[in-house]
Amino acid sequence: MFNFPSIQIGKWVTKQEQQIAANLFFDALCDLCDILKVNTEVISLRGTLHLAFGVGGNKNSSAHYDVSRHRLSLAKNAGGGALAHEWFHAFDHYIYSRMFLPSQGFSFASEAWLHNQNVNSHPLNQLLSKSFEALFLNDDGEDINQFVDASVRADKAMKMHYFALPQEMAARAFEACIQDHWLKNAFLVQGTKQTTEAKVGLYPNGTHLKRVSSALFAYFNALGSVMEK
């Protein structure tokens, strides 16, 4: 149904766990289709997105998107709630080469946009560009917003460069939009409302969340309509 080119299962995942995971993945991805108003071809990124469950992983990450393999991986025991975040990484990577003129040093559309790369002229690209503007900039479009500022401050406090990476901010914003939707799925997304990260501003909230949601859903609704033609 979703046309994923491969689905890899870890050797320590039992048959029962495989079936449970398959049901959770299927339900969550169907819900994502409904929330974004897109077909399954969008979710599989036109059949280019690979999935993995219970494969590899590390102690610091329950989920991961591998750019080189175009593979979204969830850990066996701790991947629930991270699917929306990692899916947007995959989408952000996939759409980069379709949104921007060729350039070096970037892997994600959000990253290229924030570095003022030239956008290919297309109505869908303009809608996605407006989404990034709502995500990263304040209401007048002249300066960074509180969400970006909070991400930068978190990195400084923790002496790292992670929360303020454009692709990480974009994925967290997407998560927040999905969790704010009336259709709920805890395997798809959780943690954008009451976690410590949420309380210190590492997810969009309030009027900013409404603005980002409006822009992102307008883009995906338009993309869904084009894909149906």
PyRosetta script that sets phi, psi and omega in degrees:
from pyrosetta import init, pose_from_sequence

init()
pose = pose_from_sequence("MFNFPSIQIGKWVTKQEQQIAANLFFDALCDLCDILKVNTEVISLRGTLHLAFGVGGNKNSSAHYDVSRHRLSLAKNAGGGALAHEWFHAFDHYIYSRMFLPSQGFSFASEAWLHNQNVNSHPLNQLLSKSFEALFLNDDGEDINQFVDASVRADKAMKMHYFALPQEMAARAFEACIQDHWLKNAFLVQGTKQTTEAKVGLYPNGTHLKRVSSALFAYFNALGSVMEK")
pose.set_psi(1, -45.4)
pose.set_omega(1, -178.0)
pose.set_phi(2, -90.7)
pose.set_psi(2, -12.7)
pose.set_omega(2, 174.8)
pose.set_phi(3, 62.3)
pose.set_psi(3, 37.6)
pose.set_omega(3, 172.7)
pose.set_phi(4, -71.7)
pose.set_psi(4, 132.7)
pose.set_omega(4, -176.9)
pose.set_phi(5, -66.4)
pose.set_psi(5, -27.6)
pose.set_omega(5, 176.1)
pose.set_phi(6, -156.1)
pose.set_psi(6, 149.3)
pose.set_omega(6, 174.4)
pose.set_phi(7, -132.1)
pose.set_psi(7, 111.3)
pose.set_omega(7, -176.6)
pose.set_phi(8, -99.6)
pose.set_psi(8, 133.2)
pose.set_omega(8, 179.8)
pose.set_phi(9, -115.0)
pose.set_psi(9, 133.1)
pose.set_omega(9, 179.8)
pose.set_phi(10, -65.5)
pose.set_psi(10, 151.5)
pose.set_omega(10, -175.1)
pose.set_phi(11, -69.6)
pose.set_psi(11, -16.9)
pose.set_omega(11, 179.8)
pose.set_phi(12, -94.5)
pose.set_psi(12, 4.5)
pose.set_omega(12, 178.6)
pose.set_phi(13, -88.4)
pose.set_psi(13, 122.6)
pose.set_omega(13, -178.9)
pose.set_phi(14, -75.3)
pose.set_psi(14, 166.3)
pose.set_omega(14, 178.1)
pose.set_phi(15, -59.9)
pose.set_psi(15, -40.6)
pose.set_omega(15, 179.2)
pose.set_phi(16, -64.7)
pose.set_psi(16, -42.6)
pose.set_omega(16, 178.4)
pose.set_phi(17, -65.3)
pose.set_psi(17, -35.7)
pose.set_omega(17, 176.2)
pose.set_phi(18, -59.8)
pose.set_psi(18, -45.6)
pose.set_omega(18, -178.1)
pose.set_phi(19, -66.3)
pose.set_psi(19, -42.2)
pose.set_omega(19, 178.0)
pose.set_phi(20, -62.0)
pose.set_psi(20, -46.3)
pose.set_omega(20, -179.7)
pose.set_phi(21, -63.0)
pose.set_psi(21, -41.2)
pose.set_omega(21, 179.7)
pose.set_phi(22, -60.2)
pose.set_psi(22, -43.0)
pose.set_omega(22, 179.0)
pose.set_phi(23, -65.3)
pose.set_psi(23, -41.8)
pose.set_omega(23, 179.9)
pose.set_phi(24, -65.2)
pose.set_psi(24, -45.3)
pose.set_omega(24, 177.4)
pose.set_phi(25, -59.5)
pose.set_psi(25, -49.4)
pose.set_omega(25, -176.3)
pose.set_phi(26, -60.2)
pose.set_psi(26, -49.6)
pose.set_omega(26, -179.1)
pose.set_phi(27, -62.0)
pose.set_psi(27, -43.2)
pose.set_omega(27, -178.3)
pose.set_phi(28, -65.4)
pose.set_psi(28, -41.9)
pose.set_omega(28, -179.0)
pose.set_phi(29, -71.9)
pose.set_psi(29, -33.2)
pose.set_omega(29, 173.3)
pose.set_phi(30, -64.7)
pose.set_psi(30, -41.3)
pose.set_omega(30, 176.8)
pose.set_phi(31, -63.4)
pose.set_psi(31, -38.9)
pose.set_omega(31, 178.2)
pose.set_phi(32, -63.5)
pose.set_psi(32, -39.7)
pose.set_omega(32, 173.9)
pose.set_phi(33, -56.2)
pose.set_psi(33, -47.3)
pose.set_omega(33, -177.6)
pose.set_phi(34, -65.9)
pose.set_psi(34, -41.9)
pose.set_omega(34, -179.1)
pose.set_phi(35, -64.5)
pose.set_psi(35, -44.4)
pose.set_omega(35, -177.1)
pose.set_phi(36, -84.4)
pose.set_psi(36, -13.8)
pose.set_omega(36, -176.2)
pose.set_phi(37, 60.7)
pose.set_psi(37, 48.6)
pose.set_omega(37, 178.0)
pose.set_phi(38, -127.5)
pose.set_psi(38, 165.9)
pose.set_omega(38, 177.7)
pose.set_phi(39, -91.6)
pose.set_psi(39, 176.1)
pose.set_omega(39, -175.5)
pose.set_phi(40, -66.4)
pose.set_psi(40, -23.4)
pose.set_omega(40, 178.9)
pose.set_phi(41, -64.4)
pose.set_psi(41, -33.5)
pose.set_omega(41, 176.0)
pose.set_phi(42, -68.0)
pose.set_psi(42, -42.4)
pose.set_omega(42, -177.8)
pose.set_phi(43, -63.5)
pose.set_psi(43, -38.4)
pose.set_omega(43, 178.7)
pose.set_phi(44, -85.9)
pose.set_psi(44, 3.5)
pose.set_omega(44, -178.7)
pose.set_phi(45, 53.8)
pose.set_psi(45, 53.1)
pose.set_omega(45, -178.9)
pose.set_phi(46, 55.9)
pose.set_psi(46, 41.7)
pose.set_omega(46, 175.4)
pose.set_phi(47, 72.9)
pose.set_psi(47, 26.1)
pose.set_omega(47, -179.8)
pose.set_phi(48, -110.9)
pose.set_psi(48, -9.9)
pose.set_omega(48, -175.3)
pose.set_phi(49, -91.2)
pose.set_psi(49, 122.8)
pose.set_omega(49, 177.0)
pose.set_phi(50, -94.4)
pose.set_psi(50, 148.7)
pose.set_omega(50, 178.4)
pose.set_phi(51, -118.0)
pose.set_psi(51, 151.3)
pose.set_omega(51, 174.4)
pose.set_phi(52, -145.1)
pose.set_psi(52, 144.1)
pose.set_omega(52, 178.9)
pose.set_phi(53, -135.0)
pose.set_psi(53, 124.9)
pose.set_omega(53, 178.6)
pose.set_phi(54, 69.0)
pose.set_psi(54, 28.1)
pose.set_omega(54, -179.0)
pose.set_phi(55, -111.8)
pose.set_psi(55, 125.4)
pose.set_omega(55, 176.8)
pose.set_phi(56, 60.5)
pose.set_psi(56, -124.9)
pose.set_omega(56, -178.3)
pose.set_phi(57, 86.6)
pose.set_psi(57, 170.8)
pose.set_omega(57, 176.3)
pose.set_phi(58, -145.5)
pose.set_psi(58, 169.9)
pose.set_omega(58, -172.8)
pose.set_phi(59, -67.2)
pose.set_psi(59, -17.8)
pose.set_omega(59, -177.0)
pose.set_phi(60, -98.5)
pose.set_psi(60, -1.9)
pose.set_omega(60, -174.9)
pose.set_phi(61, -142.4)
pose.set_psi(61, 128.2)
pose.set_omega(61, 176.9)
pose.set_phi(62, -92.2)
pose.set_psi(62, -11.2)
pose.set_omega(62, -178.1)
pose.set_phi(63, -154.7)
pose.set_psi(63, 156.6)
pose.set_omega(63, -175.0)
pose.set_phi(64, -159.7)
pose.set_psi(64, 143.5)
pose.set_omega(64, 169.1)
pose.set_phi(65, -112.1)
pose.set_psi(65, 121.4)
pose.set_omega(65, -178.8)
pose.set_phi(66, -94.4)
pose.set_psi(66, 108.9)
pose.set_omega(66, -177.6)
pose.set_phi(67, -60.8)
pose.set_psi(67, -42.2)
pose.set_omega(67, -175.2)
pose.set_phi(68, -67.8)
pose.set_psi(68, -30.2)
pose.set_omega(68, -178.4)
pose.set_phi(69, -103.8)
pose.set_psi(69, -3.5)
pose.set_omega(69, -174.9)
pose.set_phi(70, 52.7)
pose.set_psi(70, 45.2)
pose.set_omega(70, -172.7)
pose.set_phi(71, -124.1)
pose.set_psi(71, 128.7)
pose.set_omega(71, 175.6)
pose.set_phi(72, -98.3)
pose.set_psi(72, 122.6)
pose.set_omega(72, -177.1)
pose.set_phi(73, -121.1)
pose.set_psi(73, 136.0)
pose.set_omega(73, 172.4)
pose.set_phi(74, -118.1)
pose.set_psi(74, 139.8)
pose.set_omega(74, 178.0)
pose.set_phi(75, -70.5)
pose.set_psi(75, 155.2)
pose.set_omega(75, -176.8)
pose.set_phi(76, -61.9)
pose.set_psi(76, -44.6)
pose.set_omega(76, -172.2)
pose.set_phi(77, -110.4)
pose.set_psi(77, -2.7)
pose.set_omega(77, -174.5)
pose.set_phi(78, -140.8)
pose.set_psi(78, 17.4)
pose.set_omega(78, -175.9)
pose.set_phi(79, -89.5)
pose.set_psi(79, -13.1)
pose.set_omega(79, -178.0)
pose.set_phi(80, -61.8)
pose.set_psi(80, 133.6)
pose.set_omega(80, 179.8)
pose.set_phi(81, 94.2)
pose.set_psi(81, -7.5)
pose.set_omega(81, -177.2)
pose.set_phi(82, -104.7)
pose.set_psi(82, -0.7)
pose.set_omega(82, -172.7)
pose.set_phi(83, -64.1)
pose.set_psi(83, -44.5)
pose.set_omega(83, -179.2)
pose.set_phi(84, -61.7)
pose.set_psi(84, -43.3)
pose.set_omega(84, 179.4)
pose.set_phi(85, -58.6)
pose.set_psi(85, -50.6)
pose.set_omega(85, -177.3)
pose.set_phi(86, -70.9)
pose.set_psi(86, -33.6)
pose.set_omega(86, 177.4)
pose.set_phi(87, -63.2)
pose.set_psi(87, -39.1)
pose.set_omega(87, -180.0)
pose.set_phi(88, -68.3)
pose.set_psi(88, -33.9)
pose.set_omega(88, 172.6)
pose.set_phi(89, -56.3)
pose.set_psi(89, -46.2)
pose.set_omega(89, -179.5)
pose.set_phi(90, -61.8)
pose.set_psi(90, -44.8)
pose.set_omega(90, 179.3)
pose.set_phi(91, -63.9)
pose.set_psi(91, -45.8)
pose.set_omega(91, -179.7)
pose.set_phi(92, -57.0)
pose.set_psi(92, -39.9)
pose.set_omega(92, 177.9)
pose.set_phi(93, -70.8)
pose.set_psi(93, -45.6)
pose.set_omega(93, -178.5)
pose.set_phi(94, -61.4)
pose.set_psi(94, -43.5)
pose.set_omega(94, -172.2)
pose.set_phi(95, -79.2)
pose.set_psi(95, -14.4)
pose.set_omega(95, -177.4)
pose.set_phi(96, -54.2)
pose.set_psi(96, -51.9)
pose.set_omega(96, -175.7)
pose.set_phi(97, -71.4)
pose.set_psi(97, -13.1)
pose.set_omega(97, 179.1)
pose.set_phi(98, -97.1)
pose.set_psi(98, -18.3)
pose.set_omega(98, -178.1)
pose.set_phi(99, -98.0)
pose.set_psi(99, -28.8)
pose.set_omega(99, -172.3)
pose.set_phi(100, -121.3)
pose.set_psi(100, 151.9)
pose.set_omega(100, 171.9)
pose.set_phi(101, -66.8)
pose.set_psi(101, 151.6)
pose.set_omega(101, -176.7)
pose.set_phi(102, -54.9)
pose.set_psi(102, 135.1)
pose.set_omega(102, 176.8)
pose.set_phi(103, -155.5)
pose.set_psi(103, 165.7)
pose.set_omega(103, -176.9)
pose.set_phi(104, -104.2)
pose.set_psi(104, 149.4)
pose.set_omega(104, 171.2)
pose.set_phi(105, 95.4)
pose.set_psi(105, 0.3)
pose.set_omega(105, -179.2)
pose.set_phi(106, -123.5)
pose.set_psi(106, 149.1)
pose.set_omega(106, 177.1)
pose.set_phi(107, -121.7)
pose.set_psi(107, -18.5)
pose.set_omega(107, -173.4)
pose.set_phi(108, -126.4)
pose.set_psi(108, 145.4)
pose.set_omega(108, 178.9)
pose.set_phi(109, -62.4)
pose.set_psi(109, -41.1)
pose.set_omega(109, 180.0)
pose.set_phi(110, -60.2)
pose.set_psi(110, -40.0)
pose.set_omega(110, 179.5)
pose.set_phi(111, -65.2)
pose.set_psi(111, -47.4)
pose.set_omega(111, -179.4)
pose.set_phi(112, -64.7)
pose.set_psi(112, -39.9)
pose.set_omega(112, 179.9)
pose.set_phi(113, -62.3)
pose.set_psi(113, -44.6)
pose.set_omega(113, -178.2)
pose.set_phi(114, -68.1)
pose.set_psi(114, -19.7)
pose.set_omega(114, 176.3)
pose.set_phi(115, -99.3)
pose.set_psi(115, 18.6)
pose.set_omega(115, 171.7)
pose.set_phi(116, 59.5)
pose.set_psi(116, 38.1)
pose.set_omega(116, 175.0)
pose.set_phi(117, -74.5)
pose.set_psi(117, 155.8)
pose.set_omega(117, -177.2)
pose.set_phi(118, -72.6)
pose.set_psi(118, 126.2)
pose.set_omega(118, -178.6)
pose.set_phi(119, -87.9)
pose.set_psi(119, 132.2)
pose.set_omega(119, 173.2)
pose.set_phi(120, -61.9)
pose.set_psi(120, 135.7)
pose.set_omega(120, -176.9)
pose.set_phi(121, -74.0)
pose.set_psi(121, 112.3)
pose.set_omega(121, 177.3)
pose.set_phi(122, -164.7)
pose.set_psi(122, 139.7)
pose.set_omega(122, -178.8)
pose.set_phi(123, -53.9)
pose.set_psi(123, -39.6)
pose.set_omega(123, 179.2)
pose.set_phi(124, -66.3)
pose.set_psi(124, -39.6)
pose.set_omega(124, 178.2)
pose.set_phi(125, -64.5)
pose.set_psi(125, -35.3)
pose.set_omega(125, 177.8)
pose.set_phi(126, -66.0)
pose.set_psi(126, -38.2)
pose.set_omega(126, 177.3)
pose.set_phi(127, -66.1)
pose.set_psi(127, -40.9)
pose.set_omega(127, 178.3)
pose.set_phi(128, -68.3)
pose.set_psi(128, -35.7)
pose.set_omega(128, 176.4)
pose.set_phi(129, -61.7)
pose.set_psi(129, -39.8)
pose.set_omega(129, 176.5)
pose.set_phi(130, -65.1)
pose.set_psi(130, -33.5)
pose.set_omega(130, 176.9)
pose.set_phi(131, -64.8)
pose.set_psi(131, -43.6)
pose.set_omega(131, 178.6)
pose.set_phi(132, -66.5)
pose.set_psi(132, -36.2)
pose.set_omega(132, 177.0)
pose.set_phi(133, -62.1)
pose.set_psi(133, -45.1)
pose.set_omega(133, 178.2)
pose.set_phi(134, -64.6)
pose.set_psi(134, -34.6)
pose.set_omega(134, -177.2)
pose.set_phi(135, -70.9)
pose.set_psi(135, -45.7)
pose.set_omega(135, -171.1)
pose.set_phi(136, -97.7)
pose.set_psi(136, -27.6)
pose.set_omega(136, -170.5)
pose.set_phi(137, -110.8)
pose.set_psi(137, 162.1)
pose.set_omega(137, 177.7)
pose.set_phi(138, -76.4)
pose.set_psi(138, -177.5)
pose.set_omega(138, -172.2)
pose.set_phi(139, -59.0)
pose.set_psi(139, -34.7)
pose.set_omega(139, -178.4)
pose.set_phi(140, -87.6)
pose.set_psi(140, -1.1)
pose.set_omega(140, 176.9)
pose.set_phi(141, 71.2)
pose.set_psi(141, 15.9)
pose.set_omega(141, -175.1)
pose.set_phi(142, -103.0)
pose.set_psi(142, -19.4)
pose.set_omega(142, -175.0)
pose.set_phi(143, -148.0)
pose.set_psi(143, 165.5)
pose.set_omega(143, 177.9)
pose.set_phi(144, -66.6)
pose.set_psi(144, 154.7)
pose.set_omega(144, -179.0)
pose.set_phi(145, -96.4)
pose.set_psi(145, -178.8)
pose.set_omega(145, -176.8)
pose.set_phi(146, -65.0)
pose.set_psi(146, -32.4)
pose.set_omega(146, 178.1)
pose.set_phi(147, -61.1)
pose.set_psi(147, -47.0)
pose.set_omega(147, 178.2)
pose.set_phi(148, -65.9)
pose.set_psi(148, -42.8)
pose.set_omega(148, 179.8)
pose.set_phi(149, -60.7)
pose.set_psi(149, -42.5)
pose.set_omega(149, 178.9)
pose.set_phi(150, -64.0)
pose.set_psi(150, -36.8)
pose.set_omega(150, 179.1)
pose.set_phi(151, -66.3)
pose.set_psi(151, -41.8)
pose.set_omega(151, 178.0)
pose.set_phi(152, -64.8)
pose.set_psi(152, -44.0)
pose.set_omega(152, -179.7)
pose.set_phi(153, -64.4)
pose.set_psi(153, -37.0)
pose.set_omega(153, 178.2)
pose.set_phi(154, -63.5)
pose.set_psi(154, -42.3)
pose.set_omega(154, 178.5)
pose.set_phi(155, -64.1)
pose.set_psi(155, -41.1)
pose.set_omega(155, 179.1)
pose.set_phi(156, -64.0)
pose.set_psi(156, -42.2)
pose.set_omega(156, -178.8)
pose.set_phi(157, -65.1)
pose.set_psi(157, -34.8)
pose.set_omega(157, -177.2)
pose.set_phi(158, -97.0)
pose.set_psi(158, 1.0)
pose.set_omega(158, 179.4)
pose.set_phi(159, 53.3)
pose.set_psi(159, 54.3)
pose.set_omega(159, -179.7)
pose.set_phi(160, -149.2)
pose.set_psi(160, 172.6)
pose.set_omega(160, 175.1)
pose.set_phi(161, -129.6)
pose.set_psi(161, 91.6)
pose.set_omega(161, -177.3)
pose.set_phi(162, -143.1)
pose.set_psi(162, -60.6)
pose.set_omega(162, -174.4)
pose.set_phi(163, -61.1)
pose.set_psi(163, -30.4)
pose.set_omega(163, -177.5)
pose.set_phi(164, -93.3)
pose.set_psi(164, 3.2)
pose.set_omega(164, 172.5)
pose.set_phi(165, -61.5)
pose.set_psi(165, 132.9)
pose.set_omega(165, -177.6)
pose.set_phi(166, -52.6)
pose.set_psi(166, -42.8)
pose.set_omega(166, -178.1)
pose.set_phi(167, -68.5)
pose.set_psi(167, -29.6)
pose.set_omega(167, 177.4)
pose.set_phi(168, -75.3)
pose.set_psi(168, -40.6)
pose.set_omega(168, 176.4)
pose.set_phi(169, -62.9)
pose.set_psi(169, -40.9)
pose.set_omega(169, 179.9)
pose.set_phi(170, -64.5)
pose.set_psi(170, -43.0)
pose.set_omega(170, -179.7)
pose.set_phi(171, -66.4)
pose.set_psi(171, -39.0)
pose.set_omega(171, 178.2)
pose.set_phi(172, -68.0)
pose.set_psi(172, -37.3)
pose.set_omega(172, 177.8)
pose.set_phi(173, -64.8)
pose.set_psi(173, -42.0)
pose.set_omega(173, 177.3)
pose.set_phi(174, -61.0)
pose.set_psi(174, -45.7)
pose.set_omega(174, 175.9)
pose.set_phi(175, -51.9)
pose.set_psi(175, -49.6)
pose.set_omega(175, -176.3)
pose.set_phi(176, -61.5)
pose.set_psi(176, -40.4)
pose.set_omega(176, 178.4)
pose.set_phi(177, -63.7)
pose.set_psi(177, -42.0)
pose.set_omega(177, -179.4)
pose.set_phi(178, -67.0)
pose.set_psi(178, -43.8)
pose.set_omega(178, -179.0)
pose.set_phi(179, -68.8)
pose.set_psi(179, -27.7)
pose.set_omega(179, -179.7)
pose.set_phi(180, -76.0)
pose.set_psi(180, -14.8)
pose.set_omega(180, 178.8)
pose.set_phi(181, -68.8)
pose.set_psi(181, 153.4)
pose.set_omega(181, -177.4)
pose.set_phi(182, -67.4)
pose.set_psi(182, -25.5)
pose.set_omega(182, 179.2)
pose.set_phi(183, -82.8)
pose.set_psi(183, 114.7)
pose.set_omega(183, -172.0)
pose.set_phi(184, -104.5)
pose.set_psi(184, 139.7)
pose.set_omega(184, 174.4)
pose.set_phi(185, -152.8)
pose.set_psi(185, 109.1)
pose.set_omega(185, -174.6)
pose.set_phi(186, -70.9)
pose.set_psi(186, -21.4)
pose.set_omega(186, 175.6)
pose.set_phi(187, -75.3)
pose.set_psi(187, -29.8)
pose.set_omega(187, 179.3)
pose.set_phi(188, -75.1)
pose.set_psi(188, -46.7)
pose.set_omega(188, -177.3)
pose.set_phi(189, -159.3)
pose.set_psi(189, 144.0)
pose.set_omega(189, 171.1)
pose.set_phi(190, -163.0)
pose.set_psi(190, 160.0)
pose.set_omega(190, 174.0)
pose.set_phi(191, 96.8)
pose.set_psi(191, 7.4)
pose.set_omega(191, -178.4)
pose.set_phi(192, -95.5)
pose.set_psi(192, 0.8)
pose.set_omega(192, -175.0)
pose.set_phi(193, -110.9)
pose.set_psi(193, -51.9)
pose.set_omega(193, -169.1)
pose.set_phi(194, -115.9)
pose.set_psi(194, -1.0)
pose.set_omega(194, -179.4)
pose.set_phi(195, -72.3)
pose.set_psi(195, 166.8)
pose.set_omega(195, 176.4)
pose.set_phi(196, -58.1)
pose.set_psi(196, -41.6)
pose.set_omega(196, 179.1)
pose.set_phi(197, -60.2)
pose.set_psi(197, -41.1)
pose.set_omega(197, 179.2)
pose.set_phi(198, -66.3)
pose.set_psi(198, -40.1)
pose.set_omega(198, -176.0)
pose.set_phi(199, -69.3)
pose.set_psi(199, -23.1)
pose.set_omega(199, 177.6)
pose.set_phi(200, -97.9)
pose.set_psi(200, 10.8)
pose.set_omega(200, 172.0)
pose.set_phi(201, 89.8)
pose.set_psi(201, 19.7)
pose.set_omega(201, -178.1)
pose.set_phi(202, -85.4)
pose.set_psi(202, 3.9)
pose.set_omega(202, 169.9)
pose.set_phi(203, -130.0)
pose.set_psi(203, 144.6)
pose.set_omega(203, 173.9)
pose.set_phi(204, -58.5)
pose.set_psi(204, 147.1)
pose.set_omega(204, 177.4)
pose.set_phi(205, -148.1)
pose.set_psi(205, 173.0)
pose.set_omega(205, 176.1)
pose.set_phi(206, 57.0)
pose.set_psi(206, -137.8)
pose.set_omega(206, -177.5)
pose.set_phi(207, -66.5)
pose.set_psi(207, -30.4)
pose.set_omega(207, 177.9)
pose.set_phi(208, -65.0)
pose.set_psi(208, -42.6)
pose.set_omega(208, 177.7)
pose.set_phi(209, -61.2)
pose.set_psi(209, -41.2)
pose.set_omega(209, 179.0)
pose.set_phi(210, -61.2)
pose.set_psi(210, -41.7)
pose.set_omega(210, -178.7)
pose.set_phi(211, -66.5)
pose.set_psi(211, -44.2)
pose.set_omega(211, 179.1)
pose.set_phi(212, -65.9)
pose.set_psi(212, -44.1)
pose.set_omega(212, 179.4)
pose.set_phi(213, -59.2)
pose.set_psi(213, -45.4)
pose.set_omega(213, -179.5)
pose.set_phi(214, -59.3)
pose.set_psi(214, -44.3)
pose.set_omega(214, -178.2)
pose.set_phi(215, -70.3)
pose.set_psi(215, -45.1)
pose.set_omega(215, -178.6)
pose.set_phi(216, -66.0)
pose.set_psi(216, -43.6)
pose.set_omega(216, -179.5)
pose.set_phi(217, -68.4)
pose.set_psi(217, -32.6)
pose.set_omega(217, 175.6)
pose.set_phi(218, -62.6)
pose.set_psi(218, -41.4)
pose.set_omega(218, 178.2)
pose.set_phi(219, -63.8)
pose.set_psi(219, -52.6)
pose.set_omega(219, -176.2)
pose.set_phi(220, -67.2)
pose.set_psi(220, -33.7)
pose.set_omega(220, 175.8)
pose.set_phi(221, -62.1)
pose.set_psi(221, -42.5)
pose.set_omega(221, 178.5)
pose.set_phi(222, -66.4)
pose.set_psi(222, -41.8)
pose.set_omega(222, 177.2)
pose.set_phi(223, -61.2)
pose.set_psi(223, -42.9)
pose.set_omega(223, 178.3)
pose.set_phi(224, -61.1)
pose.set_psi(224, -40.2)
pose.set_omega(224, 179.3)
pose.set_phi(225, -65.2)
pose.set_psi(225, -41.2)
pose.set_omega(225, 179.0)
pose.set_phi(226, -64.7)
pose.set_psi(226, -40.6)
pose.set_omega(226, -178.0)
pose.set_phi(227, -68.5)
pose.set_psi(227, -22.8)
pose.set_omega(227, -179.6)
pose.set_phi(228, -80.4)
pose.set_psi(228, -15.7)
pose.set_omega(228, -176.1)
pose.set_phi(229, -77.4)
pose.dump_pdb("model.pdb")
